[in-house]
């Protein structure tokens, strides 16, 4: 028997295959695995990453856990499970992220990348908030930061705020007001998120960048305050491409034990995963 773990979101997906003892036998990578926006595209990328990891092994001998962003809201988890050539469980990516980061210990996970989600694990129970996607939330995520930057650019063009070097540069690159609007009508979350590193790099010198990141950290603080118990605070683990860069020092910090992919593999190897 082989065990496949997968981690997928708007930017891409990763797969790892292990034996019963957890030894990694193969790995794979592919593009976006956002079921809600493009089911067929997500399926194709998931199959590609899985095929790389399997490297010709019999899919009938595989048990897989897929942690996919938005699977709790899209309602497409069962459809994805049925479309795969191996036995699979599709769960929200926050479940695999928490398992990878905390194991079975209590704590809070702030997962901030292209999207964002925050979760508390206590006595084996997970409470997650956020993860609504860019149109409805994903506060402080890379996509949210990129969109907030363009919103500041439109306010600059309207005269509400003075120009800054970063805003002028971005507006010029996109072709001014018409280009910003055109970008906003077609941009994916990943394309918005591609602007986030420039915001982070300019924070110390550009007022617009500092404004956006102050707002992002305020959103993060609000989310974690909701999850923290009133008694002794739980440690916070910061994960994702932006998690460590936006980490707050308000609470005890803890390094992650592993990744979301590690969590998916652990869940795939547990018999309890397959008893329902």
N, C-alpha and C positions, 0 to 999 in steps of 0.2 A: 504494500500500500504506500502511496505517495501523498504528500500534503502540499497544497498550493495556497499561498497567501497572495492577495492582491490589494493594492492601494490605488484608488483612482479619483481624479477630480477634473476640474476644468482645464488644467495645464497639461496633464499627462497621467499615465498609469504605469505602475511597476508590478512585477510578479517575481516570486521566488518559490522554488520547489525544494522540499526537504524530505528526508526519510523520517521514520518514527522517532528517532533520537534527536531530530532537529538539525542534522547535518545538511547544509545547503548543497543541492545537486545541480541547480540551474537557475538562471535569472533571465528576465526579459523586461523590455521597456517599449512603450508605444505612446500614441497621442492621447487626446482628451477622452475621458470616460464619463462625460456628463450625460446621463441617461435622459434627464428631463428635457434638455434642449435638442439632443440628437441621439435617439436610441440606437439606430442602425450604425451610426458612426462610432458610438461608444462600444457597441458589440464587436465591431470589426477590430477596434484597437485592443479590446480585452482579449479577443481570440489571438491576435498577433503576439501580444506580450506572453500569453499563456503558452503558445506554441514554441516561442523561444525558450522558455523555462523548461518545458517538457522535453524538448530536443528528441522527439521521436518516441517517447515513452507512451504506453497505453493510457489514454485518458480514462478508460474504464476502471483504472486502478487509482484514481485520484479523488481526494476529498478537498474541496476548495472553500475558503472563506474570502469574500470580496468586500472590502470596506470602501463603499462608493459614496461620494458627496451627494447629498440630496436624496438618497434612496428612501428616506423616511417620508418625504413629502411627495415624491414623484409617483408613488404607487406602482412602480415598474420593477420592483425587486423580484417578484415571482415570475414575471415575464422574462427577465434576464436569466434567472435560474433555469427556466425551461429551455432557453435557447442555447445553453452551454453543453458541450459534449462530455462533461464530467459532473459528478455530484457536487452541488454548490449551495452555499448559503450567502445571500447578499444582505449585508448589514450597513447601517450608517457608518461613515468613516470615523465619526467620533468614537464609536464603540471600539474599533481597532486601535485608534490613536490612544485612548485612555488605557487600554490593556497593554499596549506597547510601552507607554510612558510610565505607568504606575505599577504594572503587574496587578496584584490583588490588594495593594495598599490603599489607604485613604489619601485623598489629595484632590487638587484642582488642576485641570489641564487647560491652558490657553493655546489653542491651535490657530495660528494666524499665518496664512499664505495668500494665495489668490483670493480665497474666501476666508471666513472666520467662524469659529464655533468655540464655546466655552463649556466645560463640563466639570461636575464634582462627582467623585466616587467615594461613597461612604457605606461601609458594611456590605460591600459587594453590589450596591445599587448605584446606578448612574443617573444623574439629572443633567441634561444638556439644555443650553439656551443659545439662541442665535442659529446660524446655519441656514438662514432663509433665502440665500442667494442675493445677488447684487441689486435686483430690482426692489427687494423688500427689506434688505438689511445688509448682512455681512460687514457690520461696522468694524472699522479699523483695519480691514483687510487690504491687500495690495490693490485690488480692484476699486475698493471704496476710496482709498487714498488717491488713486489716479483720477477717479471721477471728481473728487473734491478739488483737486488741482485745477481741472478744467472749469469747474464752477467758479473758482476764484478768477480764472482767466476771463470768463464772461463778465464778471463784475468789474474787472479792470477795463474791459472794452466799453462798458456802459458808464464808466466814470465813478463808480461807487468807491473804488480803492485805487491808490496810486500804482503805477507800473512797478514791477520788480524784475530783476534780471531773468529769473526763471520763468515767470509768466510771459514776459515779452518773447523769450526764446521759444517756448512751447507754442504760443500763438503764431509766431512767424513760421515755425516748422509745419504747422497744420494748415497754413493758408488763411489766417485771420478768422473772423467770425464765420464765414461760409464753411471753411474747412473744419472748424470745431464742431459745427452742427452736423456736417456730413460724417465726421468720425463718430459722434455720439449715436447716430442712427444705425451704424453698422458694427460698432466695436463690440468684441467679446469681453468677458471678464478678464481673460488673460491679456488682452491688448490694453485694457485700462491698467492692469497690474504692472505692465511693463514700464509704466511711468513712475512707479513707486520708488525704485532705487534713486532716481534723480531727485525726488523730494527729500529722501533721507540724506543724500549727499549734500544738499543745499541748506539743511536746517540751520546751521550756525550762521549763515550769511544772508539768507533770503527770508524776508518777513512772511511771504506767502507760504513757503515750505514750513516755517515754524508754526504758522497758524493752523495748517492742515494737520500737522503731527500733534500739536496740542489737543486738537479736537479728537484725533484718533486715540490718544492716551486717555482722554476723559471718557470715551466710550468703553475702553478696556476696563478702566477703574470701576465704572458703573456695573459692568457685567460681573466682575469678580466679587464686588461687594454683595451682589444678589446671592451668589453661591456660597460665600463664606458663612460658616456657622457663627452664632453669637458668642459661643464660648471660644476656646483657644483656636486661633486661625490655622487652617490647613496650609501645607506648603503648596506653592504654585509651580507647575512645570511649564516652561515656555517652549513650544515646538512650532514647526512650520518654518518657511523661509524667512518670515518677518517676526515670529514670536520672540526670539532672543534679542532682536534689535529694538523691539518696542517694550521690552520687559520693564515692569515697575518694581520698585523696591519696597512697596508698602507692606508686603507680607513675606514670610520665609520663602526662599527659593530653593528649588531642588532640580538636579539634572535628570533628564529622562533616562529610564532604564533601557529603552529601545525605541524603535520607530513604529509607525502605524503598520508597516509591513511585517515587523516582528510580531505585533499584536495579532494580525490576521493569521500568521503561521501558528502561533500558540493556540488560537481558537480552533483552527482546523484540526490540530492534533488532539484536542480534548473530546472525549467521547460524549460529554454532555451537550456539545454543539449539535450532535446528530440524533439526539434522543427525542426531539420534537418534530 
